[in-house]
Amino acid sequence: MNILIAYTSTEGQTRKIARYAADYLNGQGHSVELVGAKDAHDAELARFDAVLLAGSVHGGKYQKPLIALAKSKAAALAQVRSAFLSVSLTAAGTDADEWAGLTACVDRFAKKTGWTPPTVMHVAGAFRFSEYDFFKSWAMRWIASQKNEQVDPHEDKEFTDWATLKKTLDTWLLGA
Ligand SMILES: Cc1cc2nc3c(=O)[nH]c(=O)nc-3n(C[C@H](O)[C@H](O)[C@H](O)COP(=O)(O)O)c2cc1C
């Protein structure tokens, strides 16, 4: 299959996940084009058998370039096998209220863009202290403490479950 993966990433984890997905799908015999969302506007979606848009949650929102892309391509996305890969720290846990908040983020994204993704993949992200400034680091240490999560501000901490991601991608493409 011919697959497009377009992503946004603030601290780099979604970029890493998108690259991993591209490498995995390539290894499965698919032809994959991996692009940053800002560079995907001229992509002709009809050329692809499947399109994956990926972004991460910051303060309950996804990155603006991803919203802009989904909005401008909403009609074309509806014509192709598509999925939304949402990266967050909420996805690393099981708190029902946090999950309800995450679902609301996706709903807002769908409303803003006019694209209701038929498949939503929730993928756990990472604490990336190496990318944070002083204030972000402070805020993320506070969030970690609220979650009873032990973090060392000198070390990044990744929650992404790579094996599950592969299975999720397989399930998405199954039956194509
Ligand atoms: C400033 C900031 C705000 C965040 N807000 C949320 C949030 O509202 N909900 C959530 O589940 N995760 C939140 N996260 C966690 C990110 O989604 C997570 O770190 C993810 O791996 C970031 O992906 P990226 O490196 O591709 O930007 C936040 C992270 C930062 C640094």
Ligand as a Chemical Component Dictionary entry (heavy atoms), coordinates in Angstrom:
data_LIG
# 
_chem_comp.id                   LIG 
_chem_comp.type                 NON-POLYMER 
_chem_comp.pdbx_formal_charge   0 
_chem_comp.three_letter_code    LIG 
# 
loop_
_chem_comp_atom.comp_id 
_chem_comp_atom.atom_id 
_chem_comp_atom.alt_atom_id 
_chem_comp_atom.type_symbol 
_chem_comp_atom.charge 
_chem_comp_atom.model_Cartn_x 
_chem_comp_atom.model_Cartn_y 
_chem_comp_atom.model_Cartn_z 
_chem_comp_atom.pdbx_ordinal 
LIG C1  C1  C 0 3.548  21.900 28.295 1  
LIG C2  C2  C 0 2.975  20.526 28.140 2  
LIG C3  C3  C 0 1.600  20.331 28.219 3  
LIG C4  C4  C 0 1.055  19.051 28.102 4  
LIG N1  N1  N 0 -0.298 18.891 28.200 5  
LIG C5  C5  C 0 -0.815 17.637 28.158 6  
LIG C6  C6  C 0 -2.215 17.441 28.312 7  
LIG O1  O1  O 0 -3.002 18.384 28.417 8  
LIG N2  N2  N 0 -2.676 16.162 28.311 9  
LIG C7  C7  C 0 -1.835 15.080 28.175 10 
LIG O2  O2  O 0 -2.303 13.954 28.218 11 
LIG N3  N3  N 0 -0.500 15.239 27.990 12 
LIG C8  C8  C 0 0.016  16.493 27.983 13 
LIG N4  N4  N 0 1.363  16.678 27.801 14 
LIG C9  C9  C 0 2.214  15.509 27.522 15 
LIG C10 C10 C 0 2.578  15.404 26.027 16 
LIG O3  O3  O 0 1.444  15.083 25.254 17 
LIG C11 C11 C 0 3.655  14.323 25.896 18 
LIG O4  O4  O 0 4.813  14.762 26.579 19 
LIG C12 C12 C 0 3.994  13.974 24.463 20 
LIG O5  O5  O 0 4.972  12.941 24.468 21 
LIG C13 C13 C 0 4.509  15.176 23.687 22 
LIG O6  O6  O 0 4.743  14.789 22.354 23 
LIG P1  P1  P 0 5.787  15.577 21.432 24 
LIG O7  O7  O 0 7.156  15.321 22.040 25 
LIG O8  O8  O 0 5.661  14.963 20.104 26 
LIG O9  O9  O 0 5.405  17.008 21.458 27 
LIG C14 C14 C 0 1.915  17.934 27.890 28 
LIG C15 C15 C 0 3.300  18.138 27.785 29 
LIG C16 C16 C 0 3.829  19.412 27.896 30 
LIG C17 C17 C 0 5.321  19.601 27.789 31 
# 
loop_
_chem_comp_bond.comp_id 
_chem_comp_bond.atom_id_1 
_chem_comp_bond.atom_id_2 
_chem_comp_bond.value_order 
_chem_comp_bond.pdbx_ordinal 
LIG C1  C2  SING 1  
LIG C2  C3  SING 2  
LIG C2  C16 DOUB 3  
LIG C3  C4  DOUB 4  
LIG C4  N1  SING 5  
LIG C4  C14 SING 6  
LIG N1  C5  DOUB 7  
LIG C5  C6  SING 8  
LIG C5  C8  SING 9  
LIG C6  O1  DOUB 10 
LIG C6  N2  SING 11 
LIG N2  C7  SING 12 
LIG C7  O2  DOUB 13 
LIG C7  N3  SING 14 
LIG N3  C8  DOUB 15 
LIG C8  N4  SING 16 
LIG N4  C9  SING 17 
LIG N4  C14 SING 18 
LIG C9  C10 SING 19 
LIG C10 O3  SING 20 
LIG C10 C11 SING 21 
LIG C11 O4  SING 22 
LIG C11 C12 SING 23 
LIG C12 O5  SING 24 
LIG C12 C13 SING 25 
LIG C13 O6  SING 26 
LIG O6  P1  SING 27 
LIG P1  O7  DOUB 28 
LIG P1  O8  SING 29 
LIG P1  O9  SING 30 
LIG C14 C15 DOUB 31 
LIG C15 C16 SING 32 
LIG C16 C17 SING 33 
# 
